[in-house]
Amino acid sequence: MGLFSFLQQEIAIDLGTANTIIIHNDKIVVDEPSIVAIDLKTEKMVALGEKARQMQGKTHANLKTIRPLNDGVIADFNSAEQMIRGMIKMINPKSRFFSPALKMVICIPSGSTEVEVRAVRDSAEHAGGREVYMIYEPLAAALGIGIDVEAPEGNMVVDIGGGTTEIAVISLGGIVANKSIRIAGDELTADIMEYMRHQHNIKIGDRTAEEIKIHVGSALSQLKDPPADYIVKGPNQMTALPVEVPVSYQEIAHCLEKSISKIETAVLNTLEQTPPELYADVVAKGIWLAGGGALLKGLDKRLSDKIGIPFHIAEDPLRAVVRGTGIALKNVDKFSFLIR
């Protein structure tokens, strides 16, 4: 049996727009930003993950940083394949001569089309996947949170990732009502960049906007435990002279208002589609928040107040999806909802 386990490696991948996380032997072995740096002359990958992220916005003419996934789906097939291959190599950096056959479970957005599912499968197979299974993100998130997805009762999950927000009501191992919208972490980052340009006349990049979101990002303009203002440094758009601007959480709550309202509307739309018996279960148990967006300050309270159903933040929401994907990997034969 030891020989066979050496010949086959089992991995669970959360292929996210912002981060890719890989589980092997029940441990998170890779947790890197979903970015690659490509040499444009040779078309070869020169860096991936955190190293490539550090190059973002700082490259020269022959070097380009690419995010292979956009809105939760593969936008650049070649760089996605190179990224998956490179991240799998990170698991066993020493075994250069022998590549074991790979059994993979990968999570995909619930709104994926056949073409998008095929693109993920092809990328995984080209990167060495012998057996490739897929699971919808809300189901993976529910498994990772610890919900019994096969029980005859309704559970609702809102997974706010980098590219998409996945909202689903789950019962009996299937998705009963769902909505997948392309308003998520990336859109909130873009809102902050736009706000800083208009309001403070300062030009900032993705990374700075992400830092602002982490430090003072808020869904409410009144918080019980408010964070300190965040100092943003950058060039003035008119003069190109350096400026420093303090940004408060109230400002960010104001600039994110429109996008968060769209997430609220999508949650309400999903509840509208939910059969009455399952709706009653959801109201009794509350709704679970997962993904990086769940960490936005005050989001659970805002949604609870607006919708009238309690919202709970999953333990370690960033890794709920990959933990669920890992559970699916161990029970491939048991779970009928995996896409084969």
NORQUI-V540607 format. One record per run of one state. SS is the DSSP state (alpha for helix, beta for strand, coil for the rest). FROM is the first residue (numbers start at 0). TO is the last residue. Records with the same first field share a line. If there is no record, write none. Layout:
# NORQUI-V540607
SS->FROM-TO ; FROM-TO
This chain:
# NORQUI-V540607
coil->0-0 ; 15-17 ; 24-25 ; 33-34 ; 39-42 ; 48-48 ; 55-61 ; 66-67 ; 70-71 ; 74-75 ; 91-99 ; 108-112 ; 126-127 ; 145-153 ; 160-163 ; 171-172 ; 181-183 ; 199-200 ; 203-204 ; 216-216 ; 218-228 ; 236-240 ; 247-247 ; 273-274 ; 285-285 ; 290-290 ; 295-295 ; 297-297 ; 307-309 ; 313-315 ; 330-337 ; 339-339
alpha->1-6 ; 49-54 ; 76-90 ; 113-125 ; 136-144 ; 184-198 ; 205-215 ; 248-272 ; 275-284 ; 291-294 ; 298-306 ; 316-329
beta->7-14 ; 18-23 ; 26-32 ; 35-38 ; 43-47 ; 62-65 ; 68-69 ; 72-73 ; 100-107 ; 128-135 ; 154-159 ; 164-170 ; 173-180 ; 201-202 ; 217-217 ; 229-235 ; 241-246 ; 286-289 ; 296-296 ; 310-312 ; 338-338
